[in-house]
């Protein structure tokens, strides 16, 4: 996971650098990690959730900024995303969420009702996730900046001592599980902008993932290798990062990957791959083969996890790649997301 | 510190709600605390640094967003502020900074060199403060939004077990100490905008405050009641909050308050009170009288603390007010900051 071989030569920052795909990874690994983390005495990776030893207690710590447009969309809102996104980064680190902070960058002129509604949505999401918001900050910028509201949340969680998650532990033969249908969030937000003449009965999948992780840990801790919520960049980007970091191949069975018809239809019209679309309430788990059945059953027993499936496995080759096998015998490689087809999705 | 008596009726958010003064306090206590914290099961105050019990370890946790304009100014930059601001909120909670996260909201079109320079400034500030940046996030918004760059940092720190800081512990007779001259940061940033035909040989006071707190704790822990870095809203707002929360009077000796001539001059021209100007590297300490000398000496022994002074004391009346005594015998009340004379200062 060293960043030594990545260089960032782009003269200025573009939207694609925030899309969570290849350009984001170059920005983070080629610029921010060497300058900010390594030079500052931090770890050699800007992670979603970092591990911190706090007086002998193993904590996970994470932070995310949210700039989604519009502020509200079917099934969710920026406030709900801001809580669930940070709760989920902790959960993917094997940590029970403990406390969050929330900071608001507010555009002058924002209706108080909108801010109140977002704060209430955050409180509700926090209660649902079993975590308290303990502090924060508010800044106001001039009208015309900030699209109404940007929210940043940070969180800490207690790492379950039974888990030890890392791409380095992933081995050929390990099974790849997926918690449910993909692409709902990205397509929902895109449709909510009303820029396309498309309608679909679709809602964001935003939800807290800790209950699933808690069940997984109870059922399959010794076999649990790696967890990731495939947000920006989608499943393809998350698994390409895994393939690269673990120096393995991830082989997916196309037929096994759940995609709702509305998402598949929108993707076909837009020329997008559902594997590149952002999710906010699904996760990928890589599990040792002997624990795969127990892990899958554990996820399915949690309300909302009924749609969990095995979608593929880890192989030795083609190393550092994600291969999708079609039910008709062919196969194709899927890369990380390139460019930013759906900006400002979270 | 209950928010029960505050209501927020303003129909929309204005710049003054982000200024750190009276309007900010109404927004936080009248809207965000009841909706977000109390309803979410959190504490009854949206604090700068909150205390969290993490598996038996007492942590402080804090987060701040930074939207300062311009991104660089004499003596500092948004990156340096973002590290020191969060480190200082932890220090004011009596906590040794342990780990930070940093998230960036970047305007498309920002020069990579600018981002690189800010990341490097952050790394340097983190090293100086003895804390590591362990994770983060980047989002990109369209050109025309975000003024180049907004940075949010969150931090956790280990609370020194010898301290127990709270406005509730402040008693009449306690002494008020100030670490050095006030107003440098706010006036420096205002002058750096070049909107006023004023020049001054002034630099921001941004710096990490933990070394001073560490020395204070060693020298005077049992007498240490309350600490605060008077950022937005300045010394007057911080002390009015103390007076209100502790139900006491804070009586300041005007002559004792250090203000550089350049700051005093700019304030006179602008019709501002130096007591309302933001600082980023000074702090106020309230100390039991028998520990005041030891505390002052401890601050002065730390490099950069030579200018620390006793500026006043706590009295019983006029309750919930800050009174400034002139050397010529008169006295006047100074309120919290009202409005936002210097927006986007941090």
Interface residues (C-beta under 8 A of the other chain):
Chain A: X8 X10 X11 X12 X13 X14 X15 X16 X17 X18 X19 X24 X27 X28 X31 X32 X35 X36 X37 X39 X40 X41 X42 X43 X46 X47 X48 X49 X50 X52 X54 X55 X56 X57 X59 X61 X62 X63 X64 X65 X66 X67 X98 X99 X101 X102 X103 X104 X105 X106 X107 X108 X109 X110 X111 X112 X115 X116 X119 X120 X122 X123 X124 X126 X127 X132 X133 X134 X135 X136 X137 X138 X139 X140 X141 X142 X144 X145 X146 X147 X150 X152 X154 X156 X158 X343 X344
Chain B: X8 X10 X11 X12 X13 X14 X15 X16 X17 X18 X19 X24 X27 X28 X31 X32 X35 X36 X37 X39 X40 X41 X42 X43 X46 X47 X48 X49 X50 X52 X54 X55 X56 X57 X59 X61 X62 X63 X64 X65 X66 X67 X98 X99 X101 X102 X103 X104 X105 X106 X107 X108 X109 X110 X111 X112 X115 X116 X119 X120 X122 X123 X124 X126 X127 X132 X133 X134 X135 X136 X137 X138 X139 X140 X141 X142 X144 X145 X146 X147 X150 X152 X154 X156 X158 X343 X344
